[in-house]
Amino acid sequence: MSDENPVALEVDRTEFRTRVLVIGGILGSVLGIISAILYLRAAEEAYGEDLPSTPQPRDAMRLGVALLAIIRSITDWGRK
């Protein structure tokens, strides 16, 4: 029989999950804000006072595929 307390293991697991979710949420928010700032800066440099055209569906698909690749890499880290 194991000497480890099952309640203590559950608390450690809960603390780990909470920590990962909080850090991931903060990093995701920060990266999203930085991305938006960079997008606005590039659009202002390219178009001045005019509004940029909306992204084309193929651009959105390329971005989605790139994000899925990043998410898959993060998931693979969890398996190692």
HELIX and SHEET records of a PDB file:
HELIX    1   1 PRO A    6  TYR A   47  1                                  42    
HELIX    2   2 PRO A   57  ARG A   79  1                                  23    
END                                                                             
